[in-house]
Structures are given as C-alpha cells and as structure tokens.
Amino acid sequence: MSDKRFQDWDPKSAAVLRDQRAAFDEMRERCPVAYSDLLGWSLFRHEDIVRVLNDPITFSSVVSRNLSVPNGMDPPEHGQYRRLIEPYFAPHAMQTFEPQCRSLAADLVRSLQGRAGLDLMADFAQPFAVRVQCAFLGWPASMHEPLRSWAQKNHAATFAQDRPAMADLAQEFAGYVMGLLKLRRDAGIPGNQDVITRLTSQPVKGRQLNDEEIISILRNWTVGEISTIAAAVGVVAQYLAEHTDVQQQLRTQPTLLPDAIEEILRMYGPLLANRRVTTRAVEIGGRTINAGERISLNWVAANRDGRVFTDPQSFRLDREASANLLYGAGIHVCPGAPLARMELQVAVRSLLDGTTGIDPIAERPPTNAVYPASGFATLPLRITFPSPPAAHQR
C-alpha cells in the first residue's frame, strides 16, 4: 500500500496561492514529502531533490502523454537526443546571438520612456521573452502575438487541469510549427539558415528528425523560455526596485550581474517544479512511494533550504554556486541554461544602462503569479530615465 491516506496539502488553495514561496518554505519544514491529488508526491528538501536528480533509473522523466524531447526521456534515449540539441546552446552560438538579443532589449527599454508608471511584466518582461525566443528560433515578428497568447492560454489550462484544452493547445502549437516548416520546405531553404530548418536535417538513430520530434523540441524550448524568462526578469527587477543598494551596486559594477541574478533567482525562483515518476517502490523522508507514482520536485523550496544555504533568504554574492538548483542538476540539467543566462544578463543590463532609477509604486503593489507560474502576474514600477541633453545654446 502507498503511504497516501489523505492530502497533506492543496497546491491551489487560497493560502498557498497568496504566497507560494512562504507556503513552500512551511511545507519543507513541516511535511517535506507531501501528497496532493494534483501533484502526487511533492518533495521540498534540497537533499531529497538532489537524490532524485542523480538517480534517473529509479525516478523516470517519462511523465507526459505527449512526446517530450529530450527532457521527457530516460537513458540511453535521452543522451542521443541531448547530444543533438546541445550545439544550439554552445558558446559560439550564444556569442553570435547576443548582439541581436542586446538590440531587442535596448529597443524595449527605449519604448518605456515617457511612462512614469508601468507594468514591467506586460510592458517589458513578457514582450522581451517572446521576441527573444522568436529571434533565437528565426521566427517572424508576426509570431509575437500568437506565441504570447498561446503561453497565456497554456498557463490557464494547466492551472485548471483542463485536459481537452491542453490537448487543443498542443495541436495549436504544432500547427504553428508545421506552417513554418511548410514555408521553408516549399521555398527550398537550406537546413543551416535558422534553428527550425537546421532541425529538419539533424540526424538521430540513423535518420533525420521527424516532424513530431521537431515539434516536441520547439514546444519544450518555447514553454520553458517564454514563461520562465519573463518570470525571471520580473523577479530580478522587483528585487532591485526594493533593494536600491543592490541596484546601485550593479549599476556601478556590472561584472557582478551574473552572480547577482543567480542569487536573486535562488531566493525567488522563477520556475516552481519539475516532474518524475517512480519505477520502483522507494522510501523518502520516512514515507513509502510505490512504483508508478508521480513526484514533483519543488525547486523554490529546495533553493531556500537552510540545511544547504546559510541564512537562505539573504542576498549573498559569495555563496557556493554549485548547490543552486536554478537550472537543475544531473543528466537533465537544463541544456538551454547558457541561453537563459545570457538573455537574463542582457535584459537586466539593458534596464540598468537605459535608466537612472527603478522603484516600487507604493499605491500599486505587485500581484503574485499563481500555479503553475512563479514570480509576478503584474509588476507596477516607476522607471526614471536620463534627462535629454539640453539644446545647444548659440
């Protein structure tokens, strides 16, 4: 018998949604291995999550009804597809894409001028995430609004656990990809022109990737990229608005940005959780989990675990970076981490370079995002820009 007799918690209860981080911290200390009907078994302690990440045989990543390349695969198949996509995030690829990323971010920051109070999520973070993703994939600007709308609908369907809607959205995304593939195939575009056409000529298992595999790869990249990058930009911007000392330090010492961003995101994770399923009965934290049961790895709680991070809710640039699970660990560590890191550094640097102040608006507090998202749904901030140079006096 499984050790699940009742729900230990409800991830969508009003108390949890009001402050997800506080709720996860409380669960980590009170009930670190907790059952819910929505998520199955949730793990909150850093040690337990690292154990799962380092044992892909016992804790399978094949959790989705849909093909999920490569993050929803186990060895040895996982390694075959992982090696195929890693070059897309290699150092040279990031160096090549970075100037375009900087230009997009700078243009967006300039578009905010003249607006004393704005919603950073709607006016900067979300447009940046969508535009930079389309630019990386080589997709046209006409895809910006469809992708933004699709990401919002996907979030709503996941929150409601509306399976028919989720299936429809999977088909909607497949339609976007197939339309773009048809355009390229009809035009005879060589496979080295952009990401989507390069994927069409990628070899795997002695053949080329098929359309279902291409759609899966692009869906995984897009779901993770748009929601998580937008959430991360908002989290960092809000922290800098509330902590002007850190904001000023980063304005004068931009070389600290990489470590500062990772430390802020450790404290206020932009991604809630990932899933696994057990292949055999295991005991974790004194509780028995049978084979075939769902497990949710709570990144936010793990990265705020005081057993690993001294004074975990304090900002410290001297922490040991290897314990931070922002991008996971083990064989499934996020392959797109180099792209995400570069994009976040570019976005935050552009905000700091293009402004003189980022401040909260006391009368308009932010609203928190809710499951399955993290960060903020709305983020009103007061942005101050440099004064225009005075006209030359003759």
C-alpha positions in Angstrom: 0.0 0.0 0.0 1.1 3.5 -0.7 1.6 5.9 2.2 -1.1 8.3 0.9 -4.2 8.3 3.0 -5.2 12.0 2.6 -4.0 15.2 1.1 -1.1 16.7 3.1 -1.7 20.0 1.2 -3.5 21.6 -1.7 -1.2 23.4 -4.1 -4.1 25.5 -5.4 -5.6 26.5 -2.0 -6.0 30.2 -1.4 -3.4 30.2 1.4 -0.8 28.7 -0.9 -1.6 30.9 -3.9 -1.4 34.0 -1.7 2.3 33.5 -1.1 3.7 30.4 -2.8 7.2 30.8 -1.5 6.1 31.1 2.1 3.9 28.1 1.7 6.7 26.0 0.2 9.0 27.0 3.0 6.5 25.9 5.5 5.9 22.6 3.8 9.7 21.9 3.6 9.9 22.2 7.4 6.5 20.7 8.4 6.0 18.0 5.7 8.9 17.7 3.3 7.4 14.7 1.5 3.8 15.6 0.9 0.9 14.1 -1.1 -1.7 16.0 -3.0 -4.2 14.9 -5.6 -3.0 17.5 -8.1 0.8 16.8 -8.0 1.1 13.4 -6.4 4.2 13.4 -4.1 5.9 16.8 -3.7 9.5 16.9 -2.4 10.6 20.2 -0.8 14.1 19.4 0.7 17.2 20.1 -1.3 18.8 16.7 -0.3 15.7 14.7 -1.4 15.5 16.5 -4.7 19.2 16.0 -5.5 18.8 12.3 -4.7 16.1 12.1 -7.4 18.1 14.1 -9.9 21.0 11.8 -9.5 19.0 8.6 -10.0 17.3 8.7 -13.4 16.8 4.9 -13.3 14.5 5.0 -10.2 12.9 8.4 -11.0 11.9 8.4 -14.6 11.4 11.5 -16.7 8.9 9.9 -19.0 5.9 11.7 -17.4 4.0 13.3 -20.3 1.3 11.8 -22.5 3.0 13.7 -25.4 6.4 13.1 -26.8 8.9 15.3 -24.9 12.4 15.6 -26.5 14.7 15.2 -24.7 13.7 16.3 -21.1 10.9 13.7 -21.0 13.2 10.8 -21.9 15.4 8.4 -19.9 18.8 6.9 -20.8 20.0 5.8 -23.2 17.5 7.6 -25.5 17.8 10.8 -23.6 21.6 11.0 -24.3 21.1 10.5 -28.0 18.7 13.5 -28.3 20.5 15.6 -25.7 23.7 15.4 -27.8 21.7 16.6 -30.8 20.4 19.8 -29.2 23.4 20.9 -27.1 25.2 22.6 -30.0 22.4 25.1 -30.3 23.4 26.4 -26.9 27.2 26.2 -27.4 29.4 29.3 -26.5 29.8 30.3 -30.2 26.1 30.2 -30.8 25.5 32.4 -27.7 28.2 34.9 -28.8 26.6 35.0 -32.3 23.1 35.6 -30.9 24.0 38.1 -28.1 24.2 41.3 -30.2 20.6 40.7 -31.6 19.5 40.0 -28.0 21.0 43.2 -26.8 19.4 45.2 -29.6 15.9 43.8 -28.8 16.3 44.6 -25.1 17.6 48.1 -25.7 14.7 48.8 -28.1 12.2 47.7 -25.5 13.8 49.8 -22.7 13.6 52.9 -25.0 10.0 52.2 -25.7 9.2 52.6 -22.0 10.4 56.3 -21.9 7.8 58.8 -21.1 5.8 56.4 -18.9 6.4 57.2 -15.2 4.5 54.1 -14.0 4.2 50.9 -16.0 3.6 47.2 -15.6 7.1 45.7 -16.1 5.6 42.3 -16.8 3.3 43.4 -19.6 5.5 46.2 -20.9 8.9 44.6 -20.8 9.4 41.1 -19.4 6.8 39.3 -21.4 7.5 41.1 -24.7 11.2 40.5 -24.2 10.7 36.8 -23.6 8.5 36.4 -26.7 10.6 38.5 -29.0 13.9 37.0 -28.0 12.5 33.5 -28.4 11.3 34.2 -31.9 14.6 35.8 -32.8 16.5 32.8 -31.5 14.4 30.4 -33.5 14.3 32.6 -36.6 10.6 33.0 -36.4 8.9 36.2 -37.9 7.6 39.1 -35.9 4.1 38.0 -36.9 4.5 35.2 -34.4 5.0 37.5 -31.4 1.3 37.9 -30.5 0.2 34.3 -31.3 3.0 33.0 -29.0 2.2 35.4 -26.2 -1.5 34.5 -26.4 -0.7 30.8 -26.6 1.6 31.0 -23.5 -1.2 32.6 -21.5 -3.8 30.1 -22.6 -1.4 27.2 -21.8 -0.9 28.6 -18.3 -4.7 28.9 -17.7 -5.3 25.4 -19.0 -2.6 23.9 -16.8 -3.9 25.7 -13.7 -7.4 24.4 -14.4 -6.1 20.9 -15.3 -8.3 21.2 -18.4 -7.0 18.2 -20.4 -9.1 18.9 -23.5 -7.8 22.5 -23.6 -4.3 21.3 -23.1 -4.6 18.9 -26.0 -6.0 21.6 -28.2 -3.2 23.9 -27.3 -0.6 21.2 -28.2 -2.3 21.0 -31.6 -2.3 24.7 -31.9 1.4 24.9 -31.3 2.0 22.0 -33.7 0.1 24.0 -36.3 2.4 27.0 -35.9 5.5 24.8 -36.4 4.1 22.9 -39.4 3.1 26.2 -41.1 6.7 27.5 -40.7 8.1 24.2 -41.8 5.9 24.2 -44.9 7.1 27.7 -45.8 10.7 26.7 -45.6 10.3 23.4 -47.4 8.3 25.0 -50.2 11.0 27.6 -50.6 13.7 25.0 -50.6 15.6 26.9 -47.7 18.8 25.0 -46.8 18.9 23.5 -43.3 21.6 25.8 -41.9 19.6 29.1 -42.2 17.9 29.1 -38.8 17.1 26.8 -35.9 13.9 25.3 -37.3 15.4 24.5 -40.7 18.6 23.1 -39.1 16.4 20.8 -37.0 14.9 19.3 -40.2 18.3 18.0 -41.3 19.5 16.8 -37.8 20.4 13.0 -37.8 19.3 10.8 -35.0 19.2 7.0 -34.8 20.5 6.8 -38.4 17.7 9.1 -39.8 16.6 12.7 -39.8 14.3 14.1 -37.1 10.7 13.6 -37.9 8.1 16.4 -37.6 6.7 15.1 -34.3 10.2 15.3 -32.8 10.8 18.8 -34.1 7.5 20.0 -32.7 8.3 18.5 -29.4 11.8 20.1 -29.2 10.4 23.5 -30.1 7.5 23.2 -27.8 9.8 22.4 -24.8 12.1 25.3 -25.7 9.2 27.7 -26.1 7.2 26.7 -23.0 10.2 27.0 -20.8 11.7 30.0 -22.4 8.7 32.4 -22.6 7.2 31.8 -19.1 10.5 31.3 -17.2 12.5 34.2 -18.8 9.6 36.6 -18.3 9.1 35.5 -14.7 12.9 35.8 -14.0 13.1 39.3 -15.5 10.2 40.4 -13.3 11.7 38.8 -10.1 15.1 40.5 -10.6 13.5 43.9 -11.4 11.3 43.8 -8.4 14.2 42.8 -6.1 16.3 45.7 -7.5 13.4 48.1 -7.0 13.0 47.1 -3.4 16.8 47.0 -2.7 18.3 50.2 -4.1 21.7 49.4 -2.5 22.0 46.3 -4.7 20.6 48.2 -7.7 23.2 50.9 -7.4 26.0 48.4 -6.8 25.1 46.6 -10.1 24.9 49.9 -11.9 28.5 50.7 -11.0 29.8 47.1 -11.0 28.0 45.3 -13.9 30.6 42.4 -13.7 28.6 41.3 -10.6 25.4 40.8 -12.7 25.8 37.1 -13.4 26.2 36.1 -9.8 23.7 38.6 -8.6 21.0 37.4 -10.9 21.5 33.7 -9.9 21.4 34.6 -6.2 18.2 36.6 -6.6 16.6 33.8 -8.6 17.8 31.3 -6.0 15.8 33.2 -3.4 12.7 33.9 -5.6 12.6 31.0 -8.1 11.1 31.7 -11.5 10.2 28.0 -12.0 8.1 26.1 -9.5 8.7 22.4 -10.2 9.5 19.5 -12.5 8.0 16.1 -12.6 9.2 12.5 -12.3 7.6 9.1 -11.9 8.9 6.2 -9.8 9.9 2.9 -11.4 10.1 1.0 -8.2 8.9 1.5 -4.6 11.1 3.9 -2.6 11.2 5.5 0.8 11.9 9.2 1.0 11.7 11.1 4.3 10.1 8.2 6.1 7.3 7.9 3.5 6.8 5.0 1.1 6.2 5.8 -2.5 5.1 3.0 -4.7 6.2 2.3 -8.3 4.4 4.3 -10.9 3.6 7.3 -8.7 4.1 10.9 -9.6 6.7 13.1 -7.9 7.0 16.9 -8.1 10.4 18.4 -7.4 9.9 21.8 -5.8 12.8 24.0 -6.9 11.7 27.0 -4.9 11.7 25.2 -1.6 15.0 23.4 -2.3 16.8 26.6 -3.1 15.7 28.2 0.1 16.7 25.2 2.3 18.6 26.4 5.3 20.3 23.0 5.6 22.2 23.9 2.5 22.2 27.7 2.3 23.2 29.7 5.4 20.6 32.4 6.0 18.8 31.4 2.8 16.6 34.5 2.5 19.6 36.8 2.5 21.3 38.1 -0.7 24.9 37.0 -0.7 27.3 37.1 -3.7 29.8 34.7 -2.0 27.6 31.6 -2.0 28.8 28.3 -3.4 27.1 28.3 -6.8 27.1 24.5 -7.3 24.3 24.0 -4.8 21.9 26.3 -6.6 19.3 24.2 -8.5 18.1 27.1 -10.6 18.8 25.1 -13.8 18.5 21.6 -12.2 21.3 19.0 -11.9 22.3 15.6 -13.1 21.8 14.4 -16.6 18.7 16.5 -17.1 20.3 19.8 -16.1 18.8 22.5 -18.4 20.5 22.3 -21.8 19.3 25.9 -22.5 20.9 27.3 -19.4 23.6 29.2 -21.4 20.9 30.9 -23.5 18.8 31.8 -20.4 21.8 33.2 -18.5 22.8 35.3 -21.5 19.3 36.6 -22.1 18.8 37.5 -18.4 22.1 39.3 -18.1 21.3 41.3 -21.3 17.8 42.2 -20.2 18.8 43.3 -16.7 21.9 45.2 -18.0 19.7 47.0 -20.6 17.3 48.0 -17.8 20.1 49.4 -15.7 22.0 51.0 -18.6 19.0 52.7 -20.1 17.6 54.1 -16.8 18.6 56.0 -13.7 16.2 54.5 -11.3 13.8 51.6 -10.8 11.5 52.0 -7.9 8.3 50.4 -6.5 5.0 52.2 -6.6 3.6 52.1 -3.0 0.0 52.7 -4.1 0.2 49.9 -6.7 1.7 46.8 -5.2 2.6 43.8 -7.5 0.3 40.8 -7.7 1.8 37.3 -7.5 1.7 34.8 -10.2 0.0 31.5 -9.3 0.5 27.8 -10.1 1.9 26.7 -12.4 3.8 30.0 -12.7 6.0 31.9 -10.3 7.1 35.5 -9.9 4.5 38.2 -10.6 1.4 38.5 -12.7 1.6 42.3 -12.6 4.6 44.4 -11.6 3.9 48.2 -11.4 7.3 50.1 -11.2 8.4 53.6 -11.5 11.2 53.9 -14.1 13.3 57.0 -14.2 15.2 57.8 -17.4 18.2 60.1 -18.0 17.3 63.7 -18.8 17.7 64.5 -22.5 20.7 66.7 -23.3 20.0 70.4 -23.3 19.7 72.1 -26.7 23.0 73.8 -27.7 22.8 77.5 -26.9 24.3 79.8 -29.6 
